[in-house]
Amino acid sequence: MGFAEQLFALHHELLRATVALIRDCPCGQGCPACVGPEAMAGDGGKKHSLALLELLAG
Ligand SMILES: [Zn+2]
């Protein structure tokens, strides 16, 4: 198994963990604990972050 493959697997796992973290957060629109302060600027920050992450995670 090459280094790139290991890196990809790790990256994938990180993405999945991030999706779970945001989805399981009790907030509605996103908070500093899940999506971070920058994503709080607009409405639906949580929803958009989740959609993007799920796309990346496959
Ligand atoms: Zn949150």
N, CA, C, O and the ligand as a Tripos MOL2 file, in Angstrom:
@<TRIPOS>MOLECULE
protein
  233   231    59     0     0
PROTEIN
NO_CHARGES

@<TRIPOS>ATOM
      1 N           0.8340   -1.1990    0.0000 N.3       1 MET1
      2 CA          0.0000    0.0000    0.0000 C.3       1 MET1
      3 C           0.8740    1.2570    0.0000 C.2       1 MET1
      4 O           1.7330    1.4320    0.8650 O.2       1 MET1
      5 N           0.6440    2.1070   -0.9640 N.am      2 GLY2
      6 CA          1.4620    3.3140   -1.0910 C.3       2 GLY2
      7 C           1.0680    4.4120   -0.1130 C.2       2 GLY2
      8 O           0.0060    4.3860    0.5090 O.2       2 GLY2
      9 N           1.9540    5.3530   -0.0110 N.am      3 PHE3
     10 CA          1.7350    6.4780    0.9110 C.3       3 PHE3
     11 C           0.4880    7.2780    0.5270 C.2       3 PHE3
     12 O          -0.2870    7.6950    1.3880 O.2       3 PHE3
     13 N           0.3120    7.4830   -0.7710 N.am      4 ALA4
     14 CA         -0.8330    8.2610   -1.2590 C.3       4 ALA4
     15 C          -2.1610    7.5850   -0.8930 C.2       4 ALA4
     16 O          -3.1360    8.2500   -0.5470 O.2       4 ALA4
     17 N          -2.1760    6.2680   -0.9770 N.am      5 GLU5
     18 CA         -3.3920    5.5330   -0.6390 C.3       5 GLU5
     19 C          -3.7220    5.6680    0.8410 C.2       5 GLU5
     20 O          -4.8800    5.8440    1.2200 O.2       5 GLU5
     21 N          -2.6920    5.5820    1.6680 N.am      6 GLN6
     22 CA         -2.8890    5.7280    3.1110 C.3       6 GLN6
     23 C          -3.4080    7.1190    3.4380 C.2       6 GLN6
     24 O          -4.2800    7.2990    4.2880 O.2       6 GLN6
     25 N          -2.8480    8.0890    2.7440 N.am      7 LEU7
     26 CA         -3.2420    9.4790    2.9580 C.3       7 LEU7
     27 C          -4.6960    9.6720    2.5530 C.2       7 LEU7
     28 O          -5.4540   10.3620    3.2350 O.2       7 LEU7
     29 N          -5.0780    9.0590    1.4420 N.am      8 PHE8
     30 CA         -6.4490    9.1580    0.9650 C.3       8 PHE8
     31 C          -7.4190    8.5280    1.9670 C.2       8 PHE8
     32 O          -8.4710    9.0950    2.2600 O.2       8 PHE8
     33 N          -7.0620    7.3650    2.4850 N.am      9 ALA9
     34 CA         -7.9080    6.6710    3.4500 C.3       9 ALA9
     35 C          -8.0800    7.5070    4.7150 C.2       9 ALA9
     36 O          -9.1710    7.5840    5.2800 O.2       9 ALA9
     37 N          -7.0160    8.1140    5.1360 N.am     10 LEU10
     38 CA         -7.0370    8.9500    6.3440 C.3      10 LEU10
     39 C          -7.9240   10.1760    6.1070 C.2      10 LEU10
     40 O          -8.7240   10.5580    6.9620 O.2      10 LEU10
     41 N          -7.7660   10.7680    4.9510 N.am     11 HIS11
     42 CA         -8.5210   11.9490    4.5660 C.3      11 HIS11
     43 C         -10.0210   11.6260    4.5400 C.2      11 HIS11
     44 O         -10.8540   12.3880    5.0300 O.2      11 HIS11
     45 N         -10.3240   10.4820    3.9570 N.am     12 HIS12
     46 CA        -11.7050   10.0290    3.8480 C.3      12 HIS12
     47 C         -12.3210    9.8390    5.2380 C.2      12 HIS12
     48 O         -13.4610   10.2320    5.4880 O.2      12 HIS12
     49 N         -11.5500    9.2370    6.1210 N.am     13 GLU13
     50 CA        -12.0260    8.9880    7.4810 C.3      13 GLU13
     51 C         -12.2740   10.3110    8.2140 C.2      13 GLU13
     52 O         -13.2380   10.4480    8.9670 O.2      13 GLU13
     53 N         -11.4010   11.2580    7.9820 N.am     14 LEU14
     54 CA        -11.5090   12.5790    8.6000 C.3      14 LEU14
     55 C         -12.7840   13.2830    8.1260 C.2      14 LEU14
     56 O         -13.4990   13.9020    8.9130 O.2      14 LEU14
     57 N         -13.0460   13.1740    6.8340 N.am     15 LEU15
     58 CA        -14.2450   13.7880    6.2570 C.3      15 LEU15
     59 C         -15.5110   13.1860    6.8600 C.2      15 LEU15
     60 O         -16.4530   13.8920    7.2190 O.2      15 LEU15
     61 N         -15.5000   11.8620    6.9600 N.am     16 ARG16
     62 CA        -16.6680   11.1670    7.5250 C.3      16 ARG16
     63 C         -16.8890   11.5510    8.9780 C.2      16 ARG16
     64 O         -18.0270   11.7140    9.4190 O.2      16 ARG16
     65 N         -15.8040   11.6940    9.7140 N.am     17 ALA17
     66 CA        -15.8860   12.0770   11.1230 C.3      17 ALA17
     67 C         -16.4300   13.5000   11.2490 C.2      17 ALA17
     68 O         -17.1960   13.8050   12.1630 O.2      17 ALA17
     69 N         -16.0250   14.3630   10.3210 N.am     18 THR18
     70 CA        -16.4920   15.7530   10.3380 C.3      18 THR18
     71 C         -17.9780   15.8260   10.0270 C.2      18 THR18
     72 O         -18.7120   16.5910   10.6530 O.2      18 THR18
     73 N         -18.4190   15.0360    9.0650 N.am     19 VAL19
     74 CA        -19.8450   14.9690    8.7300 C.3      19 VAL19
     75 C         -20.6420   14.5430    9.9530 C.2      19 VAL19
     76 O         -21.6720   15.1410   10.2640 O.2      19 VAL19
     77 N         -20.1720   13.5150   10.6450 N.am     20 ALA20
     78 CA        -20.8610   13.0050   11.8310 C.3      20 ALA20
     79 C         -20.9080   14.0660   12.9270 C.2      20 ALA20
     80 O         -21.9250   14.2260   13.6010 O.2      20 ALA20
     81 N         -19.8140   14.7820   13.0980 N.am     21 LEU21
     82 CA        -19.7240   15.8240   14.1240 C.3      21 LEU21
     83 C         -20.7610   16.9230   13.8830 C.2      21 LEU21
     84 O         -21.4690   17.3320   14.8030 O.2      21 LEU21
     85 N         -20.8410   17.3940   12.6440 N.am     22 ILE22
     86 CA        -21.7740   18.4720   12.3050 C.3      22 ILE22
     87 C         -23.2200   17.9800   12.3980 C.2      22 ILE22
     88 O         -24.0870   18.6730   12.9290 O.2      22 ILE22
     89 N         -23.4650   16.7810   11.8760 N.am     23 ARG23
     90 CA        -24.8190   16.2430   11.8710 C.3      23 ARG23
     91 C         -25.3330   15.9860   13.2920 C.2      23 ARG23
     92 O         -26.5120   16.1900   13.5800 O.2      23 ARG23
     93 N         -24.4420   15.5390   14.1680 N.am     24 ASP24
     94 CA        -24.8600   15.2140   15.5320 C.3      24 ASP24
     95 C         -24.9080   16.4270   16.4530 C.2      24 ASP24
     96 O         -25.3680   16.3140   17.5900 O.2      24 ASP24
     97 N         -24.4490   17.5690   15.9940 N.am     25 CYS25
     98 CA        -24.4610   18.7760   16.8110 C.3      25 CYS25
     99 C         -25.9130   19.2490   16.9820 C.2      25 CYS25
    100 O         -26.6630   19.3030   16.0080 O.2      25 CYS25
    101 N         -26.3060   19.5850   18.1990 N.am     26 PRO26
    102 CA        -27.6980   19.9600   18.4590 C.3      26 PRO26
    103 C         -28.0990   21.3420   17.9310 C.2      26 PRO26
    104 O         -29.2750   21.6980   17.9980 O.2      26 PRO26
    105 N         -27.1740   22.1100   17.4210 N.am     27 CYS27
    106 CA        -27.5180   23.4420   16.9330 C.3      27 CYS27
    107 C         -28.3280   23.3590   15.6380 C.2      27 CYS27
    108 O         -28.3990   22.3020   15.0110 O.2      27 CYS27
    109 N         -28.9260   24.4610   15.2490 N.am     28 GLY28
    110 CA        -29.7690   24.4690   14.0710 C.3      28 GLY28
    111 C         -29.0570   24.8910   12.8080 C.2      28 GLY28
    112 O         -29.0880   24.1750   11.8070 O.2      28 GLY28
    113 N         -28.4130   26.0470   12.8410 N.am     29 GLN29
    114 CA        -27.8230   26.6270   11.6270 C.3      29 GLN29
    115 C         -26.3160   26.4620   11.5430 C.2      29 GLN29
    116 O         -25.6920   26.8470   10.5550 O.2      29 GLN29
    117 N         -25.7430   25.8910   12.5810 N.am     30 GLY30
    118 CA        -24.2810   25.7980   12.6080 C.3      30 GLY30
    119 C         -23.7310   26.6590   13.7300 C.2      30 GLY30
    120 O         -24.2240   27.7640   13.9580 O.2      30 GLY30
    121 N         -22.7370   26.1810   14.4220 N.am     31 CYS31
    122 CA        -22.1440   26.9010   15.5380 C.3      31 CYS31
    123 C         -20.6290   26.7230   15.4980 C.2      31 CYS31
    124 O         -20.1290   25.9050   14.7270 O.2      31 CYS31
    125 N         -19.8850   27.4800   16.3220 N.am     32 PRO32
    126 CA        -18.4180   27.3670   16.3050 C.3      32 PRO32
    127 C         -17.9170   25.9560   16.6140 C.2      32 PRO32
    128 O         -16.8130   25.5830   16.2180 O.2      32 PRO32
    129 N         -18.7390   25.1740   17.3240 N.am     33 ALA33
    130 CA        -18.3180   23.8260   17.7020 C.3      33 ALA33
    131 C         -18.3470   22.8540   16.5290 C.2      33 ALA33
    132 O         -17.5940   21.8800   16.5120 O.2      33 ALA33
    133 N         -19.2130   23.1120   15.5460 N.am     34 CYS34
    134 CA        -19.2910   22.1610   14.4290 C.3      34 CYS34
    135 C         -18.7720   22.7630   13.1310 C.2      34 CYS34
    136 O         -17.7440   22.3130   12.6260 O.2      34 CYS34
    137 N         -19.4370   23.7510   12.5810 N.am     35 VAL35
    138 CA        -18.9920   24.2900   11.2860 C.3      35 VAL35
    139 C         -17.9160   25.3630   11.4250 C.2      35 VAL35
    140 O         -17.2190   25.6710   10.4580 O.2      35 VAL35
    141 N         -17.7780   25.9360   12.6300 N.am     36 GLY36
    142 CA        -16.7670   26.9690   12.8330 C.3      36 GLY36
    143 C         -17.3500   28.3500   12.6490 C.2      36 GLY36
    144 O         -18.4200   28.5000   12.0590 O.2      36 GLY36
    145 N         -16.6560   29.3710   13.1510 N.am     37 PRO37
    146 CA        -17.1830   30.7400   13.1440 C.3      37 PRO37
    147 C         -17.4010   31.3230   11.7560 C.2      37 PRO37
    148 O         -18.3130   32.1300   11.5770 O.2      37 PRO37
    149 N         -16.6000   30.9450   10.7730 N.am     38 GLU38
    150 CA        -16.7390   31.5240    9.4360 C.3      38 GLU38
    151 C         -18.0210   31.0860    8.7530 C.2      38 GLU38
    152 O         -18.6610   31.8770    8.0600 O.2      38 GLU38
    153 N         -18.3930   29.8460    8.9430 N.am     39 ALA39
    154 CA        -19.5910   29.3110    8.2920 C.3      39 ALA39
    155 C         -20.8640   29.8390    8.9330 C.2      39 ALA39
    156 O         -21.9540   29.6380    8.3970 O.2      39 ALA39
    157 N         -20.7430   30.5150   10.0770 N.am     40 MET40
    158 CA        -21.9200   31.0340   10.7620 C.3      40 MET40
    159 C         -22.4370   32.3130   10.1220 C.2      40 MET40
    160 O         -23.5420   32.7620   10.4270 O.2      40 MET40
    161 N         -21.6480   32.8930    9.2430 N.am     41 ALA41
    162 CA        -21.9760   34.1940    8.6590 C.3      41 ALA41
    163 C         -23.3170   34.1900    7.9350 C.2      41 ALA41
    164 O         -24.0810   35.1490    8.0520 O.2      41 ALA41
    165 N         -23.6160   33.1360    7.1940 N.am     42 GLY42
    166 CA        -24.8590   33.1060    6.4270 C.3      42 GLY42
    167 C         -25.8490   32.1180    6.9750 C.2      42 GLY42
    168 O         -25.5220   31.3000    7.8350 O.2      42 GLY42
    169 N         -27.0610   32.1950    6.4740 N.am     43 ASP43
    170 CA        -28.0870   31.2280    6.8480 C.3      43 ASP43
    171 C         -27.7710   29.8740    6.2170 C.2      43 ASP43
    172 O         -27.2470   29.8090    5.1050 O.2      43 ASP43
    173 N         -28.0840   28.8250    6.9100 N.am     44 GLY44
    174 CA        -27.9030   27.4890    6.3550 C.3      44 GLY44
    175 C         -26.4620   27.0530    6.2640 C.2      44 GLY44
    176 O         -26.1310   26.1860    5.4550 O.2      44 GLY44
    177 N         -25.5910   27.6340    7.0780 N.am     45 GLY45
    178 CA        -24.1780   27.2650    7.0510 C.3      45 GLY45
    179 C         -23.9600   25.8000    7.3440 C.2      45 GLY45
    180 O         -23.1100   25.1450    6.7410 O.2      45 GLY45
    181 N         -24.7360   25.3020    8.2750 N.am     46 LYS46
    182 CA        -24.6270   23.8960    8.6520 C.3      46 LYS46
    183 C         -25.0550   22.9850    7.5120 C.2      46 LYS46
    184 O         -24.3880   21.9970    7.2040 O.2      46 LYS46
    185 N         -26.1670   23.3290    6.8970 N.am     47 LYS47
    186 CA        -26.7110   22.5290    5.8100 C.3      47 LYS47
    187 C         -25.7430   22.4900    4.6260 C.2      47 LYS47
    188 O         -25.5010   21.4340    4.0420 O.2      47 LYS47
    189 N         -25.2020   23.6450    4.2870 N.am     48 HIS48
    190 CA        -24.2870   23.7280    3.1500 C.3      48 HIS48
    191 C         -22.9740   23.0080    3.4360 C.2      48 HIS48
    192 O         -22.4200   22.3380    2.5650 O.2      48 HIS48
    193 N         -22.4840   23.1530    4.6640 N.am     49 SER49
    194 CA        -21.2450   22.4810    5.0390 C.3      49 SER49
    195 C         -21.4190   20.9680    4.9560 C.2      49 SER49
    196 O         -20.5430   20.2530    4.4690 O.2      49 SER49
    197 N         -22.5550   20.4980    5.4370 N.am     50 LEU50
    198 CA        -22.8380   19.0630    5.4030 C.3      50 LEU50
    199 C         -22.9260   18.5500    3.9690 C.2      50 LEU50
    200 O         -22.3800   17.4980    3.6380 O.2      50 LEU50
    201 N         -23.6100   19.3000    3.1380 N.am     51 ALA51
    202 CA        -23.7750   18.8960    1.7350 C.3      51 ALA51
    203 C         -22.4280   18.7980    1.0460 C.2      51 ALA51
    204 O         -22.1710   17.8570    0.2950 O.2      51 ALA51
    205 N         -21.5710   19.7730    1.3020 N.am     52 LEU52
    206 CA        -20.2390   19.8030    0.6870 C.3      52 LEU52
    207 C         -19.3770   18.6440    1.1950 C.2      52 LEU52
    208 O         -18.7070   17.9650    0.4180 O.2      52 LEU52
    209 N         -19.4070   18.4390    2.4900 N.am     53 LEU53
    210 CA        -18.5980   17.3720    3.0890 C.3      53 LEU53
    211 C         -19.0600   15.9990    2.6340 C.2      53 LEU53
    212 O         -18.2420   15.1150    2.3800 O.2      53 LEU53
    213 N         -20.3640   15.8220    2.5310 N.am     54 GLU54
    214 CA        -20.8840   14.5310    2.1070 C.3      54 GLU54
    215 C         -20.5200   14.2540    0.6570 C.2      54 GLU54
    216 O         -20.3090   13.1100    0.2550 O.2      54 GLU54
    217 N         -20.4520   15.3160   -0.1080 N.am     55 LEU55
    218 CA        -20.0370   15.1980   -1.5120 C.3      55 LEU55
    219 C         -18.5730   14.7600   -1.5830 C.2      55 LEU55
    220 O         -18.2090   13.8820   -2.3660 O.2      55 LEU55
    221 N         -17.7460   15.3880   -0.7510 N.am     56 LEU56
    222 CA        -16.3140   15.0710   -0.7270 C.3      56 LEU56
    223 C         -16.0540   13.6790   -0.1810 C.2      56 LEU56
    224 O         -15.1800   12.9580   -0.6630 O.2      56 LEU56
    225 N         -16.8210   13.3150    0.8230 N.am     57 ALA57
    226 CA        -16.6090   12.0190    1.4770 C.3      57 ALA57
    227 C         -17.1070   10.8690    0.5970 C.2      57 ALA57
    228 O         -16.6910    9.7220    0.7650 O.2      57 ALA57
    229 N         -17.9930   11.1870   -0.3350 N.am     58 GLY58
    230 CA        -18.5300   10.1550   -1.2190 C.3      58 GLY58
    231 C         -19.5790    9.3450   -0.5130 C.2      58 GLY58
    232 O         -20.1480    8.4250   -1.1010 O.2      58 GLY58
    233 ZN        -23.2390   23.1800   15.8610 Zn       59 ZN59
@<TRIPOS>BOND
     1     1     2 1
     2     2     3 1
     3     3     4 2
     4     3     5 am
     5     5     6 1
     6     6     7 1
     7     7     8 2
     8     7     9 am
     9     9    10 1
    10    10    11 1
    11    11    12 2
    12    11    13 am
    13    13    14 1
    14    14    15 1
    15    15    16 2
    16    15    17 am
    17    17    18 1
    18    18    19 1
    19    19    20 2
    20    19    21 am
    21    21    22 1
    22    22    23 1
    23    23    24 2
    24    23    25 am
    25    25    26 1
    26    26    27 1
    27    27    28 2
    28    27    29 am
    29    29    30 1
    30    30    31 1
    31    31    32 2
    32    31    33 am
    33    33    34 1
    34    34    35 1
    35    35    36 2
    36    35    37 am
    37    37    38 1
    38    38    39 1
    39    39    40 2
    40    39    41 am
    41    41    42 1
    42    42    43 1
    43    43    44 2
    44    43    45 am
    45    45    46 1
    46    46    47 1
    47    47    48 2
    48    47    49 am
    49    49    50 1
    50    50    51 1
    51    51    52 2
    52    51    53 am
    53    53    54 1
    54    54    55 1
    55    55    56 2
    56    55    57 am
    57    57    58 1
    58    58    59 1
    59    59    60 2
    60    59    61 am
    61    61    62 1
    62    62    63 1
    63    63    64 2
    64    63    65 am
    65    65    66 1
    66    66    67 1
    67    67    68 2
    68    67    69 am
    69    69    70 1
    70    70    71 1
    71    71    72 2
    72    71    73 am
    73    73    74 1
    74    74    75 1
    75    75    76 2
    76    75    77 am
    77    77    78 1
    78    78    79 1
    79    79    80 2
    80    79    81 am
    81    81    82 1
    82    82    83 1
    83    83    84 2
    84    83    85 am
    85    85    86 1
    86    86    87 1
    87    87    88 2
    88    87    89 am
    89    89    90 1
    90    90    91 1
    91    91    92 2
    92    91    93 am
    93    93    94 1
    94    94    95 1
    95    95    96 2
    96    95    97 am
    97    97    98 1
    98    98    99 1
    99    99   100 2
   100    99   101 am
   101   101   102 1
   102   102   103 1
   103   103   104 2
   104   103   105 am
   105   105   106 1
   106   106   107 1
   107   107   108 2
   108   107   109 am
   109   109   110 1
   110   110   111 1
   111   111   112 2
   112   111   113 am
   113   113   114 1
   114   114   115 1
   115   115   116 2
   116   115   117 am
   117   117   118 1
   118   118   119 1
   119   119   120 2
   120   119   121 am
   121   121   122 1
   122   122   123 1
   123   123   124 2
   124   123   125 am
   125   125   126 1
   126   126   127 1
   127   127   128 2
   128   127   129 am
   129   129   130 1
   130   130   131 1
   131   131   132 2
   132   131   133 am
   133   133   134 1
   134   134   135 1
   135   135   136 2
   136   135   137 am
   137   137   138 1
   138   138   139 1
   139   139   140 2
   140   139   141 am
   141   141   142 1
   142   142   143 1
   143   143   144 2
   144   143   145 am
   145   145   146 1
   146   146   147 1
   147   147   148 2
   148   147   149 am
   149   149   150 1
   150   150   151 1
   151   151   152 2
   152   151   153 am
   153   153   154 1
   154   154   155 1
   155   155   156 2
   156   155   157 am
   157   157   158 1
   158   158   159 1
   159   159   160 2
   160   159   161 am
   161   161   162 1
   162   162   163 1
   163   163   164 2
   164   163   165 am
   165   165   166 1
   166   166   167 1
   167   167   168 2
   168   167   169 am
   169   169   170 1
   170   170   171 1
   171   171   172 2
   172   171   173 am
   173   173   174 1
   174   174   175 1
   175   175   176 2
   176   175   177 am
   177   177   178 1
   178   178   179 1
   179   179   180 2
   180   179   181 am
   181   181   182 1
   182   182   183 1
   183   183   184 2
   184   183   185 am
   185   185   186 1
   186   186   187 1
   187   187   188 2
   188   187   189 am
   189   189   190 1
   190   190   191 1
   191   191   192 2
   192   191   193 am
   193   193   194 1
   194   194   195 1
   195   195   196 2
   196   195   197 am
   197   197   198 1
   198   198   199 1
   199   199   200 2
   200   199   201 am
   201   201   202 1
   202   202   203 1
   203   203   204 2
   204   203   205 am
   205   205   206 1
   206   206   207 1
   207   207   208 2
   208   207   209 am
   209   209   210 1
   210   210   211 1
   211   211   212 2
   212   211   213 am
   213   213   214 1
   214   214   215 1
   215   215   216 2
   216   215   217 am
   217   217   218 1
   218   218   219 1
   219   219   220 2
   220   219   221 am
   221   221   222 1
   222   222   223 1
   223   223   224 2
   224   223   225 am
   225   225   226 1
   226   226   227 1
   227   227   228 2
   228   227   229 am
   229   229   230 1
   230   230   231 1
   231   231   232 2
@<TRIPOS>SUBSTRUCTURE
     1 MET1         2 RESIDUE 1 A MET
     2 GLY2         6 RESIDUE 1 A GLY
     3 PHE3        10 RESIDUE 1 A PHE
     4 ALA4        14 RESIDUE 1 A ALA
     5 GLU5        18 RESIDUE 1 A GLU
     6 GLN6        22 RESIDUE 1 A GLN
     7 LEU7        26 RESIDUE 1 A LEU
     8 PHE8        30 RESIDUE 1 A PHE
     9 ALA9        34 RESIDUE 1 A ALA
    10 LEU10       38 RESIDUE 1 A LEU
    11 HIS11       42 RESIDUE 1 A HIS
    12 HIS12       46 RESIDUE 1 A HIS
    13 GLU13       50 RESIDUE 1 A GLU
    14 LEU14       54 RESIDUE 1 A LEU
    15 LEU15       58 RESIDUE 1 A LEU
    16 ARG16       62 RESIDUE 1 A ARG
    17 ALA17       66 RESIDUE 1 A ALA
    18 THR18       70 RESIDUE 1 A THR
    19 VAL19       74 RESIDUE 1 A VAL
    20 ALA20       78 RESIDUE 1 A ALA
    21 LEU21       82 RESIDUE 1 A LEU
    22 ILE22       86 RESIDUE 1 A ILE
    23 ARG23       90 RESIDUE 1 A ARG
    24 ASP24       94 RESIDUE 1 A ASP
    25 CYS25       98 RESIDUE 1 A CYS
    26 PRO26      102 RESIDUE 1 A PRO
    27 CYS27      106 RESIDUE 1 A CYS
    28 GLY28      110 RESIDUE 1 A GLY
    29 GLN29      114 RESIDUE 1 A GLN
    30 GLY30      118 RESIDUE 1 A GLY
    31 CYS31      122 RESIDUE 1 A CYS
    32 PRO32      126 RESIDUE 1 A PRO
    33 ALA33      130 RESIDUE 1 A ALA
    34 CYS34      134 RESIDUE 1 A CYS
    35 VAL35      138 RESIDUE 1 A VAL
    36 GLY36      142 RESIDUE 1 A GLY
    37 PRO37      146 RESIDUE 1 A PRO
    38 GLU38      150 RESIDUE 1 A GLU
    39 ALA39      154 RESIDUE 1 A ALA
    40 MET40      158 RESIDUE 1 A MET
    41 ALA41      162 RESIDUE 1 A ALA
    42 GLY42      166 RESIDUE 1 A GLY
    43 ASP43      170 RESIDUE 1 A ASP
    44 GLY44      174 RESIDUE 1 A GLY
    45 GLY45      178 RESIDUE 1 A GLY
    46 LYS46      182 RESIDUE 1 A LYS
    47 LYS47      186 RESIDUE 1 A LYS
    48 HIS48      190 RESIDUE 1 A HIS
    49 SER49      194 RESIDUE 1 A SER
    50 LEU50      198 RESIDUE 1 A LEU
    51 ALA51      202 RESIDUE 1 A ALA
    52 LEU52      206 RESIDUE 1 A LEU
    53 LEU53      210 RESIDUE 1 A LEU
    54 GLU54      214 RESIDUE 1 A GLU
    55 LEU55      218 RESIDUE 1 A LEU
    56 LEU56      222 RESIDUE 1 A LEU
    57 ALA57      226 RESIDUE 1 A ALA
    58 GLY58      230 RESIDUE 1 A GLY
    59 ZN59       233 GROUP 0 **** ****
